[in-house]
């Protein structure tokens, strides 16, 4: 029953996953296929946030005490951490909706 409701919500939202590999012929993608796709997306987002944290950290190290560069690097680290937190929370919400937990 949950799967049917989940498919209807995706259909009403305009989601069309029929063109994805392995999608059922004439129907929406199954929740496991959607879960796999979303895991990849959130993994990429998390990796980009971690890379941004490293780059901002290196920028902080090589700033040589210049207040403008230090502030820019600190903001980069802060925004990267916020992005990482958003990606983690989004994955948790999707897992809750798909009943992955």
C-alpha positions as CSV (number, residue, x, y, z in Angstrom):
1,X,0.0,0.0,0.0
2,X,2.8,2.4,0.9
3,X,4.4,1.7,-2.5
4,X,1.2,2.6,-4.3
5,X,0.9,5.9,-2.4
6,X,4.6,6.7,-2.9
7,X,4.2,6.2,-6.7
8,X,1.0,8.3,-6.8
9,X,2.8,11.2,-4.9
10,X,5.7,11.0,-7.4
11,X,3.3,10.9,-10.3
12,X,1.4,13.9,-9.0
13,X,4.6,15.8,-8.4
14,X,5.5,15.3,-12.1
15,X,8.3,12.8,-11.6
16,X,8.9,10.6,-14.6
17,X,11.5,7.9,-13.9
18,X,10.5,5.7,-16.9
19,X,13.5,6.6,-18.9
20,X,15.9,5.3,-16.2
21,X,17.6,2.0,-16.7
22,X,15.7,-0.9,-15.1
23,X,12.5,1.1,-14.7
24,X,9.4,-1.0,-15.1
25,X,7.8,-0.9,-18.5
26,X,4.9,1.5,-18.4
27,X,5.2,2.4,-14.8
28,X,7.2,4.5,-12.4
29,X,10.6,3.4,-11.0
30,X,10.4,1.2,-7.9
31,X,11.3,2.7,-4.5
32,X,14.6,0.6,-4.5
33,X,15.6,2.2,-7.8
34,X,14.8,5.6,-6.6
35,X,16.6,4.9,-3.3
36,X,19.7,3.9,-5.3
37,X,19.6,7.1,-7.4
38,X,19.1,9.3,-4.3
39,X,22.0,7.6,-2.5
40,X,24.3,8.4,-5.4
41,X,23.1,12.1,-5.5
42,X,23.5,12.5,-1.8
43,X,26.9,10.8,-1.9
44,X,28.1,13.3,-4.5
45,X,26.7,16.2,-2.6
46,X,28.4,15.1,0.6
47,X,31.7,14.5,-1.3
48,X,31.5,18.0,-2.8
49,X,30.9,19.5,0.7
50,X,33.8,17.6,2.1
51,X,36.1,18.7,-0.7
52,X,34.9,22.3,-0.2
53,X,35.8,22.1,3.5
54,X,39.3,20.9,2.6
55,X,39.8,23.6,0.0
56,X,38.6,26.3,2.4
57,X,40.9,24.8,5.1
58,X,43.9,25.1,2.8
59,X,42.9,28.6,1.9
60,X,42.7,29.4,5.6
61,X,46.2,28.0,6.2
62,X,47.8,30.0,3.3
63,X,46.0,33.2,4.1
64,X,49.1,34.5,6.1
65,X,46.9,36.3,8.6
66,X,45.2,38.6,6.0
67,X,41.9,39.4,7.6
68,X,40.0,39.4,4.3
69,X,41.3,36.0,3.3
70,X,40.8,34.5,6.7
71,X,37.2,35.7,6.8
72,X,36.6,34.3,3.3
73,X,38.1,30.9,4.3
74,X,36.1,30.8,7.5
75,X,32.9,31.6,5.6
76,X,33.7,28.8,3.1
77,X,34.1,26.3,5.9
78,X,30.9,27.4,7.6
79,X,28.9,27.3,4.4
80,X,30.3,23.9,3.5
81,X,29.4,22.5,6.9
82,X,25.9,23.9,6.5
83,X,25.7,22.3,3.0
84,X,26.9,19.0,4.5
85,X,24.3,19.1,7.3
86,X,21.5,19.9,4.7
87,X,22.6,16.9,2.6
88,X,22.6,14.6,5.6
89,X,19.2,15.8,6.8
90,X,17.8,15.5,3.3
91,X,19.0,11.9,3.0
92,X,17.5,11.1,6.5
93,X,14.2,12.6,5.4
94,X,14.2,10.6,2.1
95,X,15.1,7.4,4.1
96,X,12.2,8.1,6.4
97,X,9.8,8.6,3.5
98,X,11.0,5.5,1.6
99,X,11.0,3.6,4.9
100,X,14.7,2.7,4.5
101,X,15.4,3.0,8.2
